[in-house]
Amino acid sequence: MDSGAGGRARENDHRRVSSGERLNVYAEPGKLRTALARRGVRLTRQRRILLDIMDQAEEHLTADSILERAQKIDPRVHRVTVYRTLEMLKSHGLLDELDLLHIHGHRHYYESHGPRDHIHVACLRCGKVREVESELFEQLKRQVERDTGIGITVARVEIGGYCENCRPKAVAPRNTS
């Protein structure tokens, strides 16, 4: 993939880096619906709307942003349905809840699992979040498994810093005394 006009992730060997969108958004359309159907979970119209929104999200969504998008499709979708669906997806291991270094206060963000774990890298000034998949990260997880004897099933890593645009603004004068 190329990070050209579409702003899509770029691919290089065994790593992918987003330009701001979620890496796995286009990986498997309908993945959440399919996974829940396999588990015998009843999918109401409102739940299907919520699952489609989360599957197709190009950015990390809050519960409020999920509700807002859902109500544009069906104004009868209630906040409680959003929270119950998020909890159900988390209990089935299909959704991650992230705080993304609390760069936007104490909001929590949600994303469906992709085929590989990835690292979230956030600009502490502007709040832009990029995602990185790397074979080196996969190697680190295997090393941790060997060292601890624990089979890793989920890995969440968040790294904060300053993007190219914000770095000059973030540099504070050094105190030389």
Secondary structure, DSSP 8 states (H G I E B T S, - for coil): ---STT---EEETTEEE-SSS-TTTTTSTTHHHHHHHHTT----HHHHHHHHHHHH-SS-B-HHHHHHHHHHH-TT--HHHHHHHHHHHHHTT-EEEE-GGGTTTT--EEEE--SS--EEEEETTT--EEEEE-HHHHHHHHHHHHHH--------EEEEE--TTTHHHH-------
